[in-house]
Amino acid sequence: MSAEQGPDDVKVSGLFSYPVKGCRAVEHAAAGLLTSGLRNDREWMLVDCRRSPAQFLSQRELPAMATIAAEVRVQDGAEVLVLSVPGQGPLVVSMPQELQRIEVRVWNHETQAMDAGDAAAEWCAHVTGFGVGQVRLVRFDASLRRDCNRVYAGDSGAHTFFADGYPVLVASESSLADLNQRMGRTEGNLLPMNRFRPNIVLSGLPAWDEDHIDTIGIGSATLRLVKPCVRCQVTTTDQHSGARLSDEPLVTLARFRNNPDLGGVTFGWNAIVLQAGLIASGDAVAVEYRF
């Protein structure tokens, strides 16, 4: 495949991870980019254990998950997951033991995950409104592997944890600005980028140029954009309150970003990691286009 160089003023303007799938974002000044995605990204998730295998939960079913803050910290020399919501004492979860396993399903992928225990399950049931015994908190078992769809990832060996399908989601500030303009939004009423839950946000690209990008280089790291991201009702969910205020931006996206081959409207691109490395907000980005 041939490629051509992109603009020379593209930068990383935002870095975000989501330690628990569907919960609130953590913004980073710098982050390690692994072949599985940003470090700690979507290594945990909530599952509906009334189903077999236990089915993943997200803001699609539980928009209030947007109110759950999740952060990985070091406590007494060991990593712990800390969950918190307004008006509720925090939950501190140690890394679960490998013997505590549960069968789980993420879309069409079934695997085993490590169960975080009854105390974590009870806390999560309370804050989500599930009955006790209906929801569990699980962590990805790093000894296993969840490969990306080879139709898009090819023979790259790309893999991820509990993300929907790919290690990294890349979005463009200019594309969001164009979308806001088409929606008639003005300063003070702009749709924020957090509705799209990206990992890496880029500034300096012309709007929608991500549709034509092959690779981006950030420091020593290299990513390949492989598939447009089909969007759902999560984009209509306020990422602070969990409220669904309207059908936007899906209505406007449907007018000019509908992709019949993928079965929905798109914003942002899924990417795989060709070369891992440390990346930071403000880093220059080397862009190569497909043509």
N, C-alpha and C positions, 0 to 999 in steps of 0.2 A: 504494500500500500504506500502510495506517495503521500508526502506531507509538506506543508509550508508553515513558516514561522508566523506566529500571531503578534499582537501588539506588545510593545516592550514596557508598558506601564501597568500591567496587570499585577495585582497584589492580593494576598490573603487578607480579607477584612473581618473574618470571623471564624472561630474554631469552636465546635460544640460536640460534646459526647452525651450519651444518654445511658447511664449505668444500668437503669432498669428500663426495659423496653416499654414505651408508652408513658413513662413518667417525665418529670421536668428536666430540661436541659441543664448541663453544666458548661459554662463558658470558660475557655482556656486562653491564656496568653501564649502558651506553647504546649505541645502535646507530642507524645511518641506515636508515630504512624507505623503500625504493624501490618503484616500481610492480611490479618483478620480485620483491620480497621483501626480507628483511634484506640489507644489503650483504655481499657475499661468500658468500651462502648457496647452496650446491649449484651453484657455478659449475664445479666439477671432478667427474669421476667415473672409475671404473675400468670398462673394457669387456673382454668376452671377444672377442678378435679372431679366434678360430677360426670365428666366425659372420659372415655377411655380410647386412646391415650388422652391425658389431660391436655386441654386446648388452650393455646396462648390467648391472653387478654390484652387489649390495647384500648386506646381512646375511641376506637370505632364502637365498641360496646360500652365502655366506661369513660366518658369524657372527663369525669372528675379525676381521673388519673393525672391530668395536667396539673393538679394542685399538689401532687406528691413530689417533694424534693428528694433527690437521691444523690448521694455523694460517697465515693470511696475514700476513706481516710486511713492513716496509720495510727493505731492505738496500741500502746504497750508493745511496740515492735512488730505488730502484725496488722495486715490490712483488714478493715471491717467495712461493711456497707451501713450507712446511716440514712434512714428514711424519716421524713418529718412532714407534717401537715399543720396548718394553723389550728390552734386550740387542742392539740393532741401531743402528748409526750413523744419524743423521738424513739425510733426503734433502731437498736444497734445489733447488727447481725454479723457474727463471725463466719468465716469461710466454712461452708458445710463439709462434713466428712464424706469421703467417697462412698461409704457403705450406705448412706442415706440417698437412695435413688428413686426416681419416679419416671415413668414413661410419659413423654410429652410430644406434642405435635405443633409445628410452626408451618402454617399453610399445608403443603403436601409432604413435608419432611417430618419423619418420626425418628426420635432418638431418646436416649436416656439423659436426664439432668439430675443434679444433686439438690436434694430437698433441704430447705433452710430450717425446718423444724416447726413444731406446733406453736411456739410463742410467736414466731414471725407470721405464721398463717393466721393466727387469731387477730393480730394487729392489722394485717392487710384486709381481713374480712370486715373488721370494724370500720376502717376508713373508706372502704369501697362500697359498703352496704351489702356485701355478700353475707350469707349465713355462715357461721362457724362450721368448718368441715367441707366448705364448698370451694375454697380458693387456697392455693399454695404459692409460696415464693420459692423459685428454683434458680440455680446457677448453672451455667453451661459447664459441661465436663470437658476440660481442655485436652483430655486424653483421646477424645473423639474428634470427629471432623465433619463439618457441614459444608459441602462443596457448593459453589455457585453454578447456576445453569450454564452448561457448556454451549448452548445455542448462542449465548452472548459473551460468555467469558472464554470460550474456546478451550485450548489446552493449557491455559495459563496456570492451572492449579489453584485458582482463586477460591478462597473459602471465607466463611464468616461465622459469627456466633448466632445471636437471636435476631439480628436485623432481618427485615422482610426477605432479602434475597442477595444483597451485595454488601461489601465491607464499608463503602463510603458513599454518601450522597453529597453532590456538589451543586451549588446554586449560585446565581449571578445577581448582584445588586441591580444592574441595569435592566435585567428582565423583570425583576420585581417592580422597578420604577415604571416600566412600560405598562405592566399589568395594572398598577395603581391608577395610571393615567386613563387607561381604557375603562376602568371602573368608575371614573369620575371622582376619585379620592383626592383630597388636598391635604396640605400640612395640618397636622392635628387629628386627622382621620385616616392616616395611611395604614394599609394592611401591613403588619410587621413580618419580617422574614421568619420569625419563630413559628408561624403557622405551617411552614413547610418542613420544619425539623431537619435542617441540613447539618452535615458535619463540617463542611468547608464552604465558606462564602467567599466569592471572588469579586473584586472591584476592578474597573478599568476595561471590561469587555463591552463591546457593543451588545445591545439587547438581543437575546436569543442566539448569540454566537456559539453557545455551548452545544447547540444542535450539530455543529460542524467540527467540533474539537476531537482530535484523536487522543493526545496525551497532554498532561500538564506536569511540569517539573517544579518542585518546591524544595530548594536546598538539594540534599542528596536523594530525596524521595521522588518517585515517579508514579503517576496514576494514569490509567486509561479509562476514558469514559466509554461505557459499553451499552447502556440502555437508558432511554428516557424513563423518568419516574412517573408512573400513573398515580394520580392523586384521588383521594377519597374524602369523606366527610370530616376527617381529622383537620383538614385545612380550614374548616368552618368553625373550629373550636378555639375559643380564647385560651391561650396557653398560660394565663395566670388564674382565671376563675373557673375554667372548665365549662363555661357557658357556650352554647351554640346560638349565635346571634342572628344568622341569616344563612342563605345558601351560597353566599359569596365566599371565596372566589370561584367556585365551581361553575356558576352560571356564566361568568365572563370568560373563563378559560374555555368553556364549551364552544364559544363563538369562533375561536381561532386556534385552539390548541388540542382539538380532538384528534386522536390517533386511532382510527378504526382497527388497524392491525393489532394494537395493544389493548383495545377495548376500553378506552377512557381518555380523559384529558391529562396532559402532562405538564409538569414544571420541575426543572432540575434534572440532573442526570445521575444514574448509578455508576459508580466507578469501582474498578479493581486496582489493587496495589501491585505494581510491577517491581518497585524497589522501596523498601521500608526506610524510615529516617525520622529525624526530629523536625517538626515544622512549627512555625510560630506566626501569630497574627502580625501583619506588616511585611511578611516575607514576599520577595519578588517571585512571580510565577512565570515560567517559560511555557508558552503555549504552542502546540503544533496542531495544525488543522488537517483534516482529511480533505482530499479533493481528487 
